[in-house]
Amino acid sequence: MVDISPKEAVEREATAIGKLRLKKETAKKLREGKIEKGDPISISEVAATLATKNTSQLIPKC
């Protein structure tokens, strides 16, 4: 491993975008909060947070 303790802290920011293709009735249920299995938006936010925290394990030399 390389000693990086003398490096200065640097603030970084990343932005990601995505696209969903849904049936009209599914999109309507999503907007109205009527998805039977729970809120997929909240679940995706948690999944994104977990993926972000594990980036260094998922992408070599990151």
KOLMAR-830308 format. One line per field, with one value per residue: residue in one letter; z, y, x of N, C-alpha, C, O, CB in turn. Coordinates in pm, whole numbers, plus 50000, padded with zeros to 5 digits. Glycine has a CB too. Layout:
<pts>
resn: (A / ...)
n.w: (Z / ...)
n.v: (Y / ...)
n.u: (X / ...)
ca.w: (Z / ...)
ca.v: (Y / ...)
ca.u: (X / ...)
c.w: (Z / ...)
c.v: (Y / ...)
c.u: (X / ...)
o.w: (Z / ...)
o.v: (Y / ...)
o.u: (X / ...)
cb.w: (Z / ...)
cb.v: (Y / ...)
cb.u: (X / ...)
</pts>
This chain:
<pts>
resn: (M / V / D / I / S / P / K / E / A / V / E / R / E / A / T / A / I / G / K / L / R / L / K / K / E / T / A / K / K / L / R / E / G / K / I / E / K / G / D / P / I / S / I / S / E / V / A / A / T / L / A / T / K / N / T / S / Q / L / I / P / K / C)
n.w: (50000 / 49944 / 50113 / 50184 / 50359 / 50364 / 50170 / 50072 / 50171 / 49939 / 49794 / 49626 / 49373 / 49232 / 48974 / 48884 / 48640 / 48538 / 48359 / 48346 / 48209 / 48198 / 48218 / 48157 / 48358 / 48567 / 48619 / 48707 / 48944 / 49087 / 49118 / 49278 / 49504 / 49538 / 49515 / 49562 / 49690 / 49842 / 49873 / 49591 / 49529 / 49770 / 49832 / 49617 / 49669 / 49906 / 49810 / 49627 / 49800 / 49949 / 49742 / 49669 / 49899 / 49879 / 49659 / 49632 / 49669 / 49459 / 49222 / 49086 / 49196 / 49266)
n.v: (49881 / 50230 / 50513 / 50768 / 50974 / 51232 / 51374 / 51643 / 51714 / 51688 / 51822 / 51653 / 51598 / 51420 / 51349 / 51170 / 51037 / 50895 / 50690 / 50593 / 50353 / 50313 / 50164 / 50352 / 50322 / 50221 / 50432 / 50620 / 50496 / 50505 / 50783 / 50839 / 50699 / 50434 / 50180 / 49839 / 49688 / 49863 / 50175 / 50249 / 50459 / 50546 / 50310 / 50294 / 50518 / 50445 / 50222 / 50351 / 50509 / 50310 / 50188 / 50400 / 50427 / 50196 / 50221 / 50218 / 49951 / 49834 / 49946 / 49917 / 50075 / 50316)
n.u: (50083 / 50036 / 50161 / 49952 / 49924 / 50056 / 49917 / 49704 / 49367 / 49103 / 48816 / 48562 / 48318 / 48048 / 47815 / 47529 / 47307 / 46994 / 46758 / 46424 / 46207 / 45879 / 45553 / 45255 / 45059 / 45211 / 45390 / 45205 / 45112 / 45350 / 45395 / 45175 / 45229 / 45152 / 45266 / 45274 / 45478 / 45626 / 45814 / 45983 / 46156 / 46277 / 46411 / 46590 / 46747 / 46877 / 47019 / 47189 / 47342 / 47474 / 47620 / 47787 / 47944 / 48089 / 48250 / 48533 / 48589 / 48461 / 48558 / 48867 / 49170 / 49053)
ca.w: (50000 / 49934 / 50221 / 50130 / 50470 / 50339 / 50069 / 50123 / 50144 / 49820 / 49784 / 49494 / 49357 / 49113 / 48945 / 48800 / 48594 / 48490 / 48288 / 48368 / 48111 / 48270 / 48162 / 48211 / 48484 / 48669 / 48652 / 48786 / 49078 / 49150 / 49160 / 49382 / 49619 / 49550 / 49477 / 49665 / 49760 / 49912 / 49797 / 49516 / 49529 / 49893 / 49820 / 49523 / 49736 / 49998 / 49726 / 49572 / 49910 / 49977 / 49629 / 49679 / 50008 / 49841 / 49530 / 49632 / 49660 / 49332 / 49110 / 49121 / 49194 / 49282)
ca.v: (50000 / 50356 / 50607 / 50892 / 51066 / 51371 / 51439 / 51734 / 51674 / 51751 / 51799 / 51606 / 51582 / 51344 / 51352 / 51059 / 51048 / 50769 / 50701 / 50480 / 50331 / 50251 / 50173 / 50470 / 50291 / 50205 / 50567 / 50682 / 50437 / 50554 / 50921 / 50840 / 50624 / 50315 / 50059 / 49741 / 49635 / 49969 / 50293 / 50219 / 50575 / 50536 / 50193 / 50327 / 50614 / 50366 / 50143 / 50442 / 50545 / 50194 / 50172 / 50508 / 50397 / 50080 / 50247 / 50177 / 49805 / 49792 / 49997 / 49911 / 50197 / 50434)
ca.u: (50000 / 50108 / 50130 / 49894 / 49900 / 50096 / 49832 / 49602 / 49228 / 49046 / 48672 / 48522 / 48174 / 48009 / 47672 / 47484 / 47169 / 46940 / 46631 / 46334 / 46102 / 45769 / 45419 / 45186 / 44993 / 45315 / 45435 / 45098 / 45118 / 45472 / 45370 / 45071 / 45276 / 45067 / 45338 / 45241 / 45595 / 45697 / 45855 / 46105 / 46246 / 46357 / 46499 / 46699 / 46837 / 46961 / 47111 / 47290 / 47431 / 47559 / 47713 / 47885 / 48036 / 48170 / 48315 / 48673 / 48594 / 48403 / 48637 / 49009 / 49251 / 48970)
c.w: (50000 / 50049 / 50162 / 50239 / 50443 / 50237 / 50136 / 50088 / 50026 / 49817 / 49640 / 49491 / 49228 / 49097 / 48854 / 48758 / 48545 / 48422 / 48316 / 48254 / 48180 / 48189 / 48227 / 48346 / 48598 / 48713 / 48739 / 48929 / 49155 / 49202 / 49277 / 49507 / 49643 / 49500 / 49592 / 49749 / 49834 / 49818 / 49723 / 49513 / 49653 / 49885 / 49728 / 49585 / 49833 / 49919 / 49669 / 49680 / 49942 / 49866 / 49634 / 49786 / 49974 / 49708 / 49526 / 49626 / 49524 / 49211 / 49151 / 49105 / 49205 / 49413)
c.v: (50124 / 50447 / 50737 / 50996 / 51209 / 51444 / 51530 / 51680 / 51754 / 51719 / 51761 / 51587 / 51505 / 51352 / 51235 / 51084 / 50912 / 50793 / 50574 / 50473 / 50251 / 50257 / 50293 / 50440 / 50271 / 50342 / 50638 / 50629 / 50489 / 50696 / 50929 / 50762 / 50496 / 50188 / 49958 / 49696 / 49742 / 50079 / 50266 / 50336 / 50570 / 50421 / 50224 / 50427 / 50541 / 50284 / 50230 / 50483 / 50431 / 50172 / 50277 / 50477 / 50280 / 50099 / 50195 / 50025 / 49755 / 49832 / 49997 / 50047 / 50325 / 50502)
c.u: (50087 / 50064 / 50079 / 49870 / 49949 / 50007 / 49730 / 49463 / 49174 / 48897 / 48638 / 48372 / 48147 / 47858 / 47639 / 47339 / 47123 / 46807 / 46551 / 46234 / 45993 / 45641 / 45350 / 45121 / 45092 / 45366 / 45332 / 45099 / 45239 / 45452 / 45272 / 45112 / 45198 / 45136 / 45323 / 45361 / 45675 / 45741 / 45987 / 46204 / 46336 / 46456 / 46616 / 46796 / 46930 / 47062 / 47222 / 47391 / 47526 / 47662 / 47823 / 47989 / 48129 / 48244 / 48458 / 48689 / 48547 / 48488 / 48784 / 49077 / 49169 / 49004)
o.w: (50050 / 50079 / 50095 / 50215 / 50495 / 50219 / 50243 / 49988 / 50015 / 49835 / 49545 / 49593 / 49127 / 49195 / 48759 / 48831 / 48514 / 48426 / 48310 / 48209 / 48216 / 48103 / 48340 / 48438 / 48714 / 48833 / 48833 / 49024 / 49275 / 49316 / 49364 / 49605 / 49758 / 49448 / 49707 / 49868 / 49886 / 49700 / 49786 / 49496 / 49642 / 49928 / 49756 / 49556 / 49839 / 49957 / 49665 / 49653 / 49960 / 49894 / 49607 / 49765 / 50033 / 49652 / 49427 / 49580 / 49479 / 49110 / 49242 / 49014 / 49158 / 49447)
o.v: (50123 / 50456 / 50808 / 51097 / 51302 / 51565 / 51499 / 51610 / 51874 / 51604 / 51827 / 51563 / 51525 / 51361 / 51206 / 51145 / 50825 / 50903 / 50463 / 50575 / 50135 / 50343 / 50330 / 50522 / 50301 / 50365 / 50709 / 50706 / 50515 / 50726 / 51014 / 50759 / 50454 / 50098 / 49990 / 49669 / 49711 / 50078 / 50262 / 50314 / 50587 / 50434 / 50185 / 50421 / 50572 / 50278 / 50188 / 50490 / 50453 / 50141 / 50247 / 50499 / 50268 / 50002 / 50134 / 49976 / 49648 / 49762 / 50071 / 50124 / 50430 / 50604)
o.u: (50200 / 49945 / 50154 / 49803 / 49888 / 50022 / 49677 / 49446 / 49199 / 48856 / 48680 / 48308 / 48215 / 47783 / 47711 / 47261 / 47204 / 46751 / 46603 / 46182 / 46013 / 45624 / 45383 / 45127 / 45061 / 45384 / 45367 / 45088 / 45230 / 45488 / 45285 / 45038 / 45181 / 45070 / 45357 / 45345 / 45782 / 45709 / 46092 / 46324 / 46458 / 46571 / 46729 / 46916 / 47049 / 47179 / 47338 / 47510 / 47646 / 47777 / 47939 / 48108 / 48236 / 48294 / 48499 / 48792 / 48587 / 48489 / 48823 / 49047 / 49211 / 48945)
cb.w: (50121 / 49797 / 50311 / 50059 / 50594 / 50292 / 49983 / 50066 / 50270 / 49689 / 49827 / 49457 / 49355 / 49123 / 48879 / 48876 / 48481 / 48605 / 48135 / 48502 / 47981 / 48405 / 48185 / 48113 / 48469 / 48616 / 48524 / 48719 / 49068 / 49052 / 49043 / 49327 / 49741 / 49474 / 49446 / 49600 / 49662 / 49984 / 49891 / 49375 / 49526 / 50014 / 49767 / 49393 / 49812 / 50086 / 49612 / 49513 / 50035 / 49995 / 49496 / 49710 / 50134 / 49832 / 49500 / 49757 / 49771 / 49318 / 49069 / 49034 / 49069 / 49277)
cb.v: (50000 / 50424 / 50632 / 50861 / 51015 / 51374 / 51334 / 51876 / 51695 / 51702 / 51926 / 51475 / 51720 / 51195 / 51488 / 50922 / 51155 / 50669 / 50721 / 50492 / 50258 / 50317 / 50040 / 50518 / 50167 / 50119 / 50649 / 50657 / 50284 / 50549 / 51003 / 50782 / 50709 / 50336 / 50089 / 49621 / 49566 / 49912 / 50413 / 50180 / 50708 / 50519 / 50071 / 50384 / 50721 / 50273 / 50075 / 50568 / 50583 / 50067 / 50181 / 50641 / 50365 / 49958 / 50395 / 50230 / 49742 / 49851 / 50142 / 49807 / 50202 / 50399)
cb.u: (49905 / 50083 / 50255 / 49763 / 49967 / 50239 / 49760 / 49621 / 49139 / 49117 / 48593 / 48595 / 48102 / 48055 / 47630 / 47496 / 47156 / 46924 / 46653 / 46261 / 46155 / 45748 / 45337 / 45081 / 44907 / 45432 / 45463 / 44959 / 45123 / 45589 / 45316 / 44943 / 45270 / 44939 / 45490 / 45179 / 45686 / 45817 / 45871 / 46070 / 46165 / 46266 / 46420 / 46641 / 46756 / 46873 / 47033 / 47224 / 47350 / 47474 / 47637 / 47816 / 47958 / 48082 / 48313 / 48744 / 48510 / 48266 / 48590 / 49080 / 49333 / 48820)
</pts>
